[in-house]
Amino acid sequence: MATKVVTVDAKGRLTIPAELRDELGIEPGDILFVEREDGHDVLRYAKAANPFDLLAEAAEVEYRAGRTRNIRTIAEEMGIQLDDE
């Protein structure tokens, strides 16, 4: 992929060209990360969903089905690591 130009407006928002959004499958609400790598800032597209959003969705399904379970049990089943206090 050739280098693409991304513009930052006065409010700090990025404008990603439509061609690039289509090519990468970027949609409204998707998450991007800015990382420092070998002295360069790199913008990375997070293609995976936020694990906490997935956990919340699973918890809501369980609640609506009348099944209540410990959130740690649900997270473990989904392969999500929660930090212990």
C-alpha positions in Angstrom: 0.0 0.0 0.0 1.3 3.4 -0.9 1.5 6.2 1.6 -1.8 7.9 2.1 -2.3 11.5 3.4 -4.5 11.9 6.5 -5.5 15.4 7.5 -6.0 16.7 11.1 -8.6 19.4 11.5 -8.6 22.3 14.1 -10.4 20.0 16.6 -7.8 17.3 16.3 -10.0 15.0 14.3 -8.4 12.8 11.6 -9.9 12.7 8.1 -9.1 9.4 6.5 -9.7 9.4 2.7 -12.7 7.3 1.7 -10.5 5.2 -0.6 -8.4 4.1 2.4 -11.4 3.6 4.7 -12.9 1.3 2.1 -9.7 -0.5 1.4 -9.1 -1.2 5.2 -12.8 -1.7 6.0 -12.7 1.2 8.6 -16.2 2.2 9.7 -17.6 4.8 12.1 -16.8 3.8 15.7 -13.8 1.7 14.9 -10.8 2.1 17.1 -7.3 3.3 16.0 -4.1 3.3 18.1 -1.2 5.6 17.8 2.1 3.9 18.9 5.7 4.9 19.0 7.8 2.3 17.1 11.5 2.7 16.4 11.3 6.5 16.8 8.2 6.8 14.5 4.6 7.3 15.3 2.5 4.5 13.8 -1.3 4.5 13.5 -2.7 1.0 13.9 -6.3 -0.1 13.2 -7.8 -2.3 15.9 -9.6 -4.9 13.9 -10.6 -6.9 16.9 -13.5 -5.7 19.1 -12.9 -4.3 22.6 -13.0 -7.4 24.9 -14.9 -5.4 27.5 -17.7 -4.7 24.9 -17.8 -8.4 24.1 -18.0 -9.2 27.8 -20.8 -6.7 28.4 -22.8 -8.1 25.5 -22.4 -11.7 26.9 -23.5 -10.5 30.3 -26.6 -8.8 28.9 -27.6 -12.0 27.0 -27.2 -14.0 30.2 -29.3 -11.5 32.2 -32.1 -11.4 29.6 -32.2 -15.2 29.6 -32.6 -15.2 33.3 -29.2 -16.7 34.0 -27.0 -14.8 36.3 -23.4 -15.7 36.6 -20.2 -14.3 38.1 -18.6 -11.9 35.6 -15.2 -13.5 36.2 -16.7 -16.9 35.1 -18.0 -15.4 31.9 -14.7 -13.6 31.2 -12.8 -16.8 31.7 -15.1 -18.7 29.3 -14.5 -16.0 26.7 -10.7 -16.0 27.2 -10.7 -12.5 28.7 -8.1 -11.9 31.4 -9.4 -9.7 34.2 -6.8 -8.2 36.6 -7.2 -9.2 40.3 -7.2 -6.4 42.8 
